[in-house]
């Protein structure tokens, strides 16, 4: 069995992550209703997950997938630049980021879900089946 990769985080972010979970945006709530409870092909997603010095809106360890839901403030250049830096750090940790706007989640939820499903389908196609390794 393959060991699970340890992902570092700063413990001081745990309280902020809890506050963010308790104050989710409408778009985050809608997407969480589709991801929670292993509804997405049996994969376990977490909300507001501290990773390194950041908090990811949704994270699946098995897929090494982070999902970000961006509100209007992410269009401001300073916030956009922070997002770029954050995504670079996540990529260095082996985490792929899917990014959606609040508007996409609110008005086009089905296509957001399809994009996540597409990522999972392609991830599964390229992930070796542990039962067939070495045969």
Phi and psi in radians as a Rosetta constraint file:
Dihedral C 1 N 2 CA 2 C 2 CIRCULARHARMONIC -1.289 0.35
Dihedral N 2 CA 2 C 2 N 3 CIRCULARHARMONIC 2.370 0.35
Dihedral C 2 N 3 CA 3 C 3 CIRCULARHARMONIC -1.238 0.35
Dihedral N 3 CA 3 C 3 N 4 CIRCULARHARMONIC 2.509 0.35
Dihedral C 3 N 4 CA 4 C 4 CIRCULARHARMONIC -1.347 0.35
Dihedral N 4 CA 4 C 4 N 5 CIRCULARHARMONIC 2.293 0.35
Dihedral C 4 N 5 CA 5 C 5 CIRCULARHARMONIC -1.179 0.35
Dihedral N 5 CA 5 C 5 N 6 CIRCULARHARMONIC 2.296 0.35
Dihedral C 5 N 6 CA 6 C 6 CIRCULARHARMONIC -1.425 0.35
Dihedral N 6 CA 6 C 6 N 7 CIRCULARHARMONIC 2.210 0.35
Dihedral C 6 N 7 CA 7 C 7 CIRCULARHARMONIC -1.917 0.35
Dihedral N 7 CA 7 C 7 N 8 CIRCULARHARMONIC 2.138 0.35
Dihedral C 7 N 8 CA 8 C 8 CIRCULARHARMONIC -1.271 0.35
Dihedral N 8 CA 8 C 8 N 9 CIRCULARHARMONIC 2.649 0.35
Dihedral C 8 N 9 CA 9 C 9 CIRCULARHARMONIC -2.672 0.35
Dihedral N 9 CA 9 C 9 N 10 CIRCULARHARMONIC 2.782 0.35
Dihedral C 9 N 10 CA 10 C 10 CIRCULARHARMONIC -1.622 0.35
Dihedral N 10 CA 10 C 10 N 11 CIRCULARHARMONIC 2.060 0.35
Dihedral C 10 N 11 CA 11 C 11 CIRCULARHARMONIC -0.984 0.35
Dihedral N 11 CA 11 C 11 N 12 CIRCULARHARMONIC -0.457 0.35
Dihedral C 11 N 12 CA 12 C 12 CIRCULARHARMONIC -1.148 0.35
Dihedral N 12 CA 12 C 12 N 13 CIRCULARHARMONIC -0.196 0.35
Dihedral C 12 N 13 CA 13 C 13 CIRCULARHARMONIC -1.485 0.35
Dihedral N 13 CA 13 C 13 N 14 CIRCULARHARMONIC -0.208 0.35
Dihedral C 13 N 14 CA 14 C 14 CIRCULARHARMONIC -1.056 0.35
Dihedral N 14 CA 14 C 14 N 15 CIRCULARHARMONIC -0.745 0.35
Dihedral C 14 N 15 CA 15 C 15 CIRCULARHARMONIC -1.177 0.35
Dihedral N 15 CA 15 C 15 N 16 CIRCULARHARMONIC -0.728 0.35
Dihedral C 15 N 16 CA 16 C 16 CIRCULARHARMONIC -1.085 0.35
Dihedral N 16 CA 16 C 16 N 17 CIRCULARHARMONIC -0.730 0.35
Dihedral C 16 N 17 CA 17 C 17 CIRCULARHARMONIC -1.057 0.35
Dihedral N 17 CA 17 C 17 N 18 CIRCULARHARMONIC -0.721 0.35
Dihedral C 17 N 18 CA 18 C 18 CIRCULARHARMONIC -1.084 0.35
Dihedral N 18 CA 18 C 18 N 19 CIRCULARHARMONIC -0.754 0.35
Dihedral C 18 N 19 CA 19 C 19 CIRCULARHARMONIC -1.103 0.35
Dihedral N 19 CA 19 C 19 N 20 CIRCULARHARMONIC -0.714 0.35
Dihedral C 19 N 20 CA 20 C 20 CIRCULARHARMONIC -1.128 0.35
Dihedral N 20 CA 20 C 20 N 21 CIRCULARHARMONIC -0.674 0.35
Dihedral C 20 N 21 CA 21 C 21 CIRCULARHARMONIC -1.098 0.35
Dihedral N 21 CA 21 C 21 N 22 CIRCULARHARMONIC -0.671 0.35
Dihedral C 21 N 22 CA 22 C 22 CIRCULARHARMONIC -1.357 0.35
Dihedral N 22 CA 22 C 22 N 23 CIRCULARHARMONIC -0.214 0.35
Dihedral C 22 N 23 CA 23 C 23 CIRCULARHARMONIC -2.224 0.35
Dihedral N 23 CA 23 C 23 N 24 CIRCULARHARMONIC 0.779 0.35
Dihedral C 23 N 24 CA 24 C 24 CIRCULARHARMONIC -1.140 0.35
Dihedral N 24 CA 24 C 24 N 25 CIRCULARHARMONIC 2.631 0.35
Dihedral C 24 N 25 CA 25 C 25 CIRCULARHARMONIC -1.339 0.35
Dihedral N 25 CA 25 C 25 N 26 CIRCULARHARMONIC 2.868 0.35
Dihedral C 25 N 26 CA 26 C 26 CIRCULARHARMONIC -1.027 0.35
Dihedral N 26 CA 26 C 26 N 27 CIRCULARHARMONIC -0.727 0.35
Dihedral C 26 N 27 CA 27 C 27 CIRCULARHARMONIC -1.103 0.35
Dihedral N 27 CA 27 C 27 N 28 CIRCULARHARMONIC -0.730 0.35
Dihedral C 27 N 28 CA 28 C 28 CIRCULARHARMONIC -1.111 0.35
Dihedral N 28 CA 28 C 28 N 29 CIRCULARHARMONIC -0.692 0.35
Dihedral C 28 N 29 CA 29 C 29 CIRCULARHARMONIC -1.108 0.35
Dihedral N 29 CA 29 C 29 N 30 CIRCULARHARMONIC -0.774 0.35
Dihedral C 29 N 30 CA 30 C 30 CIRCULARHARMONIC -1.077 0.35
Dihedral N 30 CA 30 C 30 N 31 CIRCULARHARMONIC -0.811 0.35
Dihedral C 30 N 31 CA 31 C 31 CIRCULARHARMONIC -1.180 0.35
Dihedral N 31 CA 31 C 31 N 32 CIRCULARHARMONIC -0.677 0.35
Dihedral C 31 N 32 CA 32 C 32 CIRCULARHARMONIC -1.058 0.35
Dihedral N 32 CA 32 C 32 N 33 CIRCULARHARMONIC -0.622 0.35
Dihedral C 32 N 33 CA 33 C 33 CIRCULARHARMONIC -1.074 0.35
Dihedral N 33 CA 33 C 33 N 34 CIRCULARHARMONIC -0.441 0.35
Dihedral C 33 N 34 CA 34 C 34 CIRCULARHARMONIC -1.595 0.35
Dihedral N 34 CA 34 C 34 N 35 CIRCULARHARMONIC -0.361 0.35
Dihedral C 34 N 35 CA 35 C 35 CIRCULARHARMONIC -1.770 0.35
Dihedral N 35 CA 35 C 35 N 36 CIRCULARHARMONIC -0.506 0.35
Dihedral C 35 N 36 CA 36 C 36 CIRCULARHARMONIC -1.208 0.35
Dihedral N 36 CA 36 C 36 N 37 CIRCULARHARMONIC 2.794 0.35
Dihedral C 36 N 37 CA 37 C 37 CIRCULARHARMONIC 1.136 0.35
Dihedral N 37 CA 37 C 37 N 38 CIRCULARHARMONIC 0.515 0.35
Dihedral C 37 N 38 CA 38 C 38 CIRCULARHARMONIC 0.999 0.35
Dihedral N 38 CA 38 C 38 N 39 CIRCULARHARMONIC 0.548 0.35
Dihedral C 38 N 39 CA 39 C 39 CIRCULARHARMONIC -1.223 0.35
Dihedral N 39 CA 39 C 39 N 40 CIRCULARHARMONIC -0.426 0.35
Dihedral C 39 N 40 CA 40 C 40 CIRCULARHARMONIC -1.582 0.35
Dihedral N 40 CA 40 C 40 N 41 CIRCULARHARMONIC 1.464 0.35
Dihedral C 40 N 41 CA 41 C 41 CIRCULARHARMONIC 0.982 0.35
Dihedral N 41 CA 41 C 41 N 42 CIRCULARHARMONIC 0.500 0.35
Dihedral C 41 N 42 CA 42 C 42 CIRCULARHARMONIC 1.446 0.35
Dihedral N 42 CA 42 C 42 N 43 CIRCULARHARMONIC 0.085 0.35
Dihedral C 42 N 43 CA 43 C 43 CIRCULARHARMONIC -1.482 0.35
Dihedral N 43 CA 43 C 43 N 44 CIRCULARHARMONIC 2.463 0.35
Dihedral C 43 N 44 CA 44 C 44 CIRCULARHARMONIC -1.638 0.35
Dihedral N 44 CA 44 C 44 N 45 CIRCULARHARMONIC 1.979 0.35
Dihedral C 44 N 45 CA 45 C 45 CIRCULARHARMONIC -1.812 0.35
Dihedral N 45 CA 45 C 45 N 46 CIRCULARHARMONIC 2.595 0.35
Dihedral C 45 N 46 CA 46 C 46 CIRCULARHARMONIC -2.102 0.35
Dihedral N 46 CA 46 C 46 N 47 CIRCULARHARMONIC 2.593 0.35
Dihedral C 46 N 47 CA 47 C 47 CIRCULARHARMONIC -1.677 0.35
Dihedral N 47 CA 47 C 47 N 48 CIRCULARHARMONIC 2.530 0.35
Dihedral C 47 N 48 CA 48 C 48 CIRCULARHARMONIC 0.801 0.35
Dihedral N 48 CA 48 C 48 N 49 CIRCULARHARMONIC 1.113 0.35
Dihedral C 48 N 49 CA 49 C 49 CIRCULARHARMONIC -1.629 0.35
Dihedral N 49 CA 49 C 49 N 50 CIRCULARHARMONIC 2.075 0.35
Dihedral C 49 N 50 CA 50 C 50 CIRCULARHARMONIC -1.179 0.35
Dihedral N 50 CA 50 C 50 N 51 CIRCULARHARMONIC 2.224 0.35
Dihedral C 50 N 51 CA 51 C 51 CIRCULARHARMONIC -2.449 0.35
Dihedral N 51 CA 51 C 51 N 52 CIRCULARHARMONIC 2.201 0.35
Dihedral C 51 N 52 CA 52 C 52 CIRCULARHARMONIC 0.952 0.35
Dihedral N 52 CA 52 C 52 N 53 CIRCULARHARMONIC -2.208 0.35
Dihedral C 52 N 53 CA 53 C 53 CIRCULARHARMONIC -1.838 0.35
Dihedral N 53 CA 53 C 53 N 54 CIRCULARHARMONIC 0.449 0.35
Dihedral C 53 N 54 CA 54 C 54 CIRCULARHARMONIC -2.302 0.35
Dihedral N 54 CA 54 C 54 N 55 CIRCULARHARMONIC 2.970 0.35
Dihedral C 54 N 55 CA 55 C 55 CIRCULARHARMONIC -2.187 0.35
Dihedral N 55 CA 55 C 55 N 56 CIRCULARHARMONIC 2.191 0.35
Dihedral C 55 N 56 CA 56 C 56 CIRCULARHARMONIC -1.680 0.35
Dihedral N 56 CA 56 C 56 N 57 CIRCULARHARMONIC 2.367 0.35
Dihedral C 56 N 57 CA 57 C 57 CIRCULARHARMONIC -0.983 0.35
Dihedral N 57 CA 57 C 57 N 58 CIRCULARHARMONIC -0.880 0.35
Dihedral C 57 N 58 CA 58 C 58 CIRCULARHARMONIC -2.412 0.35
Dihedral N 58 CA 58 C 58 N 59 CIRCULARHARMONIC 2.457 0.35
Dihedral C 58 N 59 CA 59 C 59 CIRCULARHARMONIC -2.512 0.35
Dihedral N 59 CA 59 C 59 N 60 CIRCULARHARMONIC 2.370 0.35
Dihedral C 59 N 60 CA 60 C 60 CIRCULARHARMONIC -2.101 0.35
Dihedral N 60 CA 60 C 60 N 61 CIRCULARHARMONIC 2.002 0.35
Dihedral C 60 N 61 CA 61 C 61 CIRCULARHARMONIC -1.139 0.35
Dihedral N 61 CA 61 C 61 N 62 CIRCULARHARMONIC -0.735 0.35
Dihedral C 61 N 62 CA 62 C 62 CIRCULARHARMONIC -1.072 0.35
Dihedral N 62 CA 62 C 62 N 63 CIRCULARHARMONIC -0.640 0.35
Dihedral C 62 N 63 CA 63 C 63 CIRCULARHARMONIC -1.585 0.35
Dihedral N 63 CA 63 C 63 N 64 CIRCULARHARMONIC -0.201 0.35
Dihedral C 63 N 64 CA 64 C 64 CIRCULARHARMONIC 0.880 0.35
Dihedral N 64 CA 64 C 64 N 65 CIRCULARHARMONIC 0.870 0.35
Dihedral C 64 N 65 CA 65 C 65 CIRCULARHARMONIC -2.140 0.35
Dihedral N 65 CA 65 C 65 N 66 CIRCULARHARMONIC 2.223 0.35
Dihedral C 65 N 66 CA 66 C 66 CIRCULARHARMONIC -1.923 0.35
Dihedral N 66 CA 66 C 66 N 67 CIRCULARHARMONIC 2.478 0.35
Dihedral C 66 N 67 CA 67 C 67 CIRCULARHARMONIC -2.137 0.35
Dihedral N 67 CA 67 C 67 N 68 CIRCULARHARMONIC 2.233 0.35
Dihedral C 67 N 68 CA 68 C 68 CIRCULARHARMONIC -1.999 0.35
Dihedral N 68 CA 68 C 68 N 69 CIRCULARHARMONIC 2.364 0.35
Dihedral C 68 N 69 CA 69 C 69 CIRCULARHARMONIC -2.000 0.35
Dihedral N 69 CA 69 C 69 N 70 CIRCULARHARMONIC 1.981 0.35
Dihedral C 69 N 70 CA 70 C 70 CIRCULARHARMONIC -1.784 0.35
Dihedral N 70 CA 70 C 70 N 71 CIRCULARHARMONIC 2.229 0.35
Dihedral C 70 N 71 CA 71 C 71 CIRCULARHARMONIC -1.452 0.35
Dihedral N 71 CA 71 C 71 N 72 CIRCULARHARMONIC -3.053 0.35
Dihedral C 71 N 72 CA 72 C 72 CIRCULARHARMONIC -1.069 0.35
Dihedral N 72 CA 72 C 72 N 73 CIRCULARHARMONIC -0.487 0.35
Dihedral C 72 N 73 CA 73 C 73 CIRCULARHARMONIC -1.125 0.35
Dihedral N 73 CA 73 C 73 N 74 CIRCULARHARMONIC -0.348 0.35
Dihedral C 73 N 74 CA 74 C 74 CIRCULARHARMONIC -1.297 0.35
Dihedral N 74 CA 74 C 74 N 75 CIRCULARHARMONIC -0.097 0.35
Dihedral C 74 N 75 CA 75 C 75 CIRCULARHARMONIC -1.479 0.35
Dihedral N 75 CA 75 C 75 N 76 CIRCULARHARMONIC -0.263 0.35
Dihedral C 75 N 76 CA 76 C 76 CIRCULARHARMONIC -1.249 0.35
Dihedral N 76 CA 76 C 76 N 77 CIRCULARHARMONIC 2.350 0.35
Dihedral C 76 N 77 CA 77 C 77 CIRCULARHARMONIC -0.993 0.35
Dihedral N 77 CA 77 C 77 N 78 CIRCULARHARMONIC -0.690 0.35
Dihedral C 77 N 78 CA 78 C 78 CIRCULARHARMONIC -1.137 0.35
Dihedral N 78 CA 78 C 78 N 79 CIRCULARHARMONIC -0.728 0.35
Dihedral C 78 N 79 CA 79 C 79 CIRCULARHARMONIC -1.215 0.35
Dihedral N 79 CA 79 C 79 N 80 CIRCULARHARMONIC -0.719 0.35
Dihedral C 79 N 80 CA 80 C 80 CIRCULARHARMONIC -1.020 0.35
Dihedral N 80 CA 80 C 80 N 81 CIRCULARHARMONIC -0.782 0.35
Dihedral C 80 N 81 CA 81 C 81 CIRCULARHARMONIC -1.101 0.35
Dihedral N 81 CA 81 C 81 N 82 CIRCULARHARMONIC -0.651 0.35
Dihedral C 81 N 82 CA 82 C 82 CIRCULARHARMONIC -1.130 0.35
Dihedral N 82 CA 82 C 82 N 83 CIRCULARHARMONIC -0.690 0.35
Dihedral C 82 N 83 CA 83 C 83 CIRCULARHARMONIC -1.082 0.35
Dihedral N 83 CA 83 C 83 N 84 CIRCULARHARMONIC -0.719 0.35
Dihedral C 83 N 84 CA 84 C 84 CIRCULARHARMONIC -1.101 0.35
Dihedral N 84 CA 84 C 84 N 85 CIRCULARHARMONIC -0.782 0.35
Dihedral C 84 N 85 CA 85 C 85 CIRCULARHARMONIC -1.094 0.35
Dihedral N 85 CA 85 C 85 N 86 CIRCULARHARMONIC -0.798 0.35
Dihedral C 85 N 86 CA 86 C 86 CIRCULARHARMONIC -1.028 0.35
Dihedral N 86 CA 86 C 86 N 87 CIRCULARHARMONIC -0.796 0.35
Dihedral C 86 N 87 CA 87 C 87 CIRCULARHARMONIC -1.129 0.35
Dihedral N 87 CA 87 C 87 N 88 CIRCULARHARMONIC -0.639 0.35
Dihedral C 87 N 88 CA 88 C 88 CIRCULARHARMONIC -1.090 0.35
Dihedral N 88 CA 88 C 88 N 89 CIRCULARHARMONIC -0.749 0.35
Dihedral C 88 N 89 CA 89 C 89 CIRCULARHARMONIC -1.107 0.35
Dihedral N 89 CA 89 C 89 N 90 CIRCULARHARMONIC -0.763 0.35
Dihedral C 89 N 90 CA 90 C 90 CIRCULARHARMONIC -1.065 0.35
Dihedral N 90 CA 90 C 90 N 91 CIRCULARHARMONIC -0.760 0.35
Dihedral C 90 N 91 CA 91 C 91 CIRCULARHARMONIC -1.074 0.35
Dihedral N 91 CA 91 C 91 N 92 CIRCULARHARMONIC -0.674 0.35
Dihedral C 91 N 92 CA 92 C 92 CIRCULARHARMONIC -1.130 0.35
Dihedral N 92 CA 92 C 92 N 93 CIRCULARHARMONIC -0.493 0.35
Dihedral C 92 N 93 CA 93 C 93 CIRCULARHARMONIC -1.471 0.35
Dihedral N 93 CA 93 C 93 N 94 CIRCULARHARMONIC -0.004 0.35
Dihedral C 93 N 94 CA 94 C 94 CIRCULARHARMONIC 1.519 0.35
Dihedral N 94 CA 94 C 94 N 95 CIRCULARHARMONIC 0.276 0.35
Dihedral C 94 N 95 CA 95 C 95 CIRCULARHARMONIC -1.792 0.35
Dihedral N 95 CA 95 C 95 N 96 CIRCULARHARMONIC 2.210 0.35
Dihedral C 95 N 96 CA 96 C 96 CIRCULARHARMONIC -1.576 0.35
Dihedral N 96 CA 96 C 96 N 97 CIRCULARHARMONIC 2.456 0.35
Dihedral C 96 N 97 CA 97 C 97 CIRCULARHARMONIC -1.979 0.35
Dihedral N 97 CA 97 C 97 N 98 CIRCULARHARMONIC 2.234 0.35
Dihedral C 97 N 98 CA 98 C 98 CIRCULARHARMONIC -1.798 0.35
Dihedral N 98 CA 98 C 98 N 99 CIRCULARHARMONIC 2.306 0.35
Dihedral C 98 N 99 CA 99 C 99 CIRCULARHARMONIC -2.134 0.35
Dihedral N 99 CA 99 C 99 N 100 CIRCULARHARMONIC 2.261 0.35
Dihedral C 99 N 100 CA 100 C 100 CIRCULARHARMONIC -2.273 0.35
Dihedral N 100 CA 100 C 100 N 101 CIRCULARHARMONIC 2.650 0.35
Dihedral C 100 N 101 CA 101 C 101 CIRCULARHARMONIC -1.514 0.35
Dihedral N 101 CA 101 C 101 N 102 CIRCULARHARMONIC 2.773 0.35
Dihedral C 101 N 102 CA 102 C 102 CIRCULARHARMONIC -0.926 0.35
Dihedral N 102 CA 102 C 102 N 103 CIRCULARHARMONIC -0.782 0.35
Dihedral C 102 N 103 CA 103 C 103 CIRCULARHARMONIC -1.048 0.35
Dihedral N 103 CA 103 C 103 N 104 CIRCULARHARMONIC -0.735 0.35
Dihedral C 103 N 104 CA 104 C 104 CIRCULARHARMONIC -1.044 0.35
Dihedral N 104 CA 104 C 104 N 105 CIRCULARHARMONIC -0.801 0.35
Dihedral C 104 N 105 CA 105 C 105 CIRCULARHARMONIC -1.162 0.35
Dihedral N 105 CA 105 C 105 N 106 CIRCULARHARMONIC -0.722 0.35
Dihedral C 105 N 106 CA 106 C 106 CIRCULARHARMONIC -1.261 0.35
Dihedral N 106 CA 106 C 106 N 107 CIRCULARHARMONIC -0.674 0.35
Dihedral C 106 N 107 CA 107 C 107 CIRCULARHARMONIC -1.841 0.35
Dihedral N 107 CA 107 C 107 N 108 CIRCULARHARMONIC -0.255 0.35
Dihedral C 107 N 108 CA 108 C 108 CIRCULARHARMONIC -2.490 0.35
Dihedral N 108 CA 108 C 108 N 109 CIRCULARHARMONIC 0.830 0.35
Dihedral C 108 N 109 CA 109 C 109 CIRCULARHARMONIC -0.960 0.35
Dihedral N 109 CA 109 C 109 N 110 CIRCULARHARMONIC -0.717 0.35
Dihedral C 109 N 110 CA 110 C 110 CIRCULARHARMONIC -1.024 0.35
Dihedral N 110 CA 110 C 110 N 111 CIRCULARHARMONIC -0.735 0.35
Dihedral C 110 N 111 CA 111 C 111 CIRCULARHARMONIC -1.276 0.35
Dihedral N 111 CA 111 C 111 N 112 CIRCULARHARMONIC -0.528 0.35
Dihedral C 111 N 112 CA 112 C 112 CIRCULARHARMONIC -1.098 0.35
Dihedral N 112 CA 112 C 112 N 113 CIRCULARHARMONIC -0.805 0.35
Dihedral C 112 N 113 CA 113 C 113 CIRCULARHARMONIC -1.097 0.35
Dihedral N 113 CA 113 C 113 N 114 CIRCULARHARMONIC -0.717 0.35
Dihedral C 113 N 114 CA 114 C 114 CIRCULARHARMONIC -1.059 0.35
Dihedral N 114 CA 114 C 114 N 115 CIRCULARHARMONIC -0.688 0.35
Dihedral C 114 N 115 CA 115 C 115 CIRCULARHARMONIC -1.118 0.35
Dihedral N 115 CA 115 C 115 N 116 CIRCULARHARMONIC -0.708 0.35
Dihedral C 115 N 116 CA 116 C 116 CIRCULARHARMONIC -1.171 0.35
Dihedral N 116 CA 116 C 116 N 117 CIRCULARHARMONIC -0.755 0.35
Dihedral C 116 N 117 CA 117 C 117 CIRCULARHARMONIC -1.076 0.35
Dihedral N 117 CA 117 C 117 N 118 CIRCULARHARMONIC -0.707 0.35
Dihedral C 117 N 118 CA 118 C 118 CIRCULARHARMONIC -1.061 0.35
Dihedral N 118 CA 118 C 118 N 119 CIRCULARHARMONIC -0.776 0.35
Dihedral C 118 N 119 CA 119 C 119 CIRCULARHARMONIC -1.038 0.35
Dihedral N 119 CA 119 C 119 N 120 CIRCULARHARMONIC -0.805 0.35
Dihedral C 119 N 120 CA 120 C 120 CIRCULARHARMONIC -1.106 0.35
Dihedral N 120 CA 120 C 120 N 121 CIRCULARHARMONIC -0.774 0.35
Dihedral C 120 N 121 CA 121 C 121 CIRCULARHARMONIC -1.046 0.35
Dihedral N 121 CA 121 C 121 N 122 CIRCULARHARMONIC -0.740 0.35
Dihedral C 121 N 122 CA 122 C 122 CIRCULARHARMONIC -1.266 0.35
Dihedral N 122 CA 122 C 122 N 123 CIRCULARHARMONIC -0.588 0.35
Dihedral C 122 N 123 CA 123 C 123 CIRCULARHARMONIC -1.097 0.35
Dihedral N 123 CA 123 C 123 N 124 CIRCULARHARMONIC -0.814 0.35
Dihedral C 123 N 124 CA 124 C 124 CIRCULARHARMONIC -1.153 0.35
Dihedral N 124 CA 124 C 124 N 125 CIRCULARHARMONIC -0.579 0.35
Dihedral C 124 N 125 CA 125 C 125 CIRCULARHARMONIC -1.151 0.35
Dihedral N 125 CA 125 C 125 N 126 CIRCULARHARMONIC -0.500 0.35
Dihedral C 125 N 126 CA 126 C 126 CIRCULARHARMONIC -1.828 0.35
Dihedral N 126 CA 126 C 126 N 127 CIRCULARHARMONIC 0.085 0.35
Dihedral C 126 N 127 CA 127 C 127 CIRCULARHARMONIC -1.787 0.35
Dihedral N 127 CA 127 C 127 N 128 CIRCULARHARMONIC 2.159 0.35
Dihedral C 127 N 128 CA 128 C 128 CIRCULARHARMONIC -1.136 0.35
Dihedral N 128 CA 128 C 128 N 129 CIRCULARHARMONIC 2.482 0.35
Dihedral C 128 N 129 CA 129 C 129 CIRCULARHARMONIC -1.328 0.35
Dihedral N 129 CA 129 C 129 N 130 CIRCULARHARMONIC 2.058 0.35
Dihedral C 129 N 130 CA 130 C 130 CIRCULARHARMONIC -0.991 0.35
Dihedral N 130 CA 130 C 130 N 131 CIRCULARHARMONIC -0.497 0.35
Dihedral C 130 N 131 CA 131 C 131 CIRCULARHARMONIC -1.272 0.35
Dihedral N 131 CA 131 C 131 N 132 CIRCULARHARMONIC -0.276 0.35
Dihedral C 131 N 132 CA 132 C 132 CIRCULARHARMONIC -1.903 0.35
Dihedral N 132 CA 132 C 132 N 133 CIRCULARHARMONIC 0.002 0.35
Dihedral C 132 N 133 CA 133 C 133 CIRCULARHARMONIC -1.185 0.35
Dihedral N 133 CA 133 C 133 N 134 CIRCULARHARMONIC 2.384 0.35
Dihedral C 133 N 134 CA 134 C 134 CIRCULARHARMONIC 1.399 0.35
Dihedral N 134 CA 134 C 134 N 135 CIRCULARHARMONIC 0.141 0.35
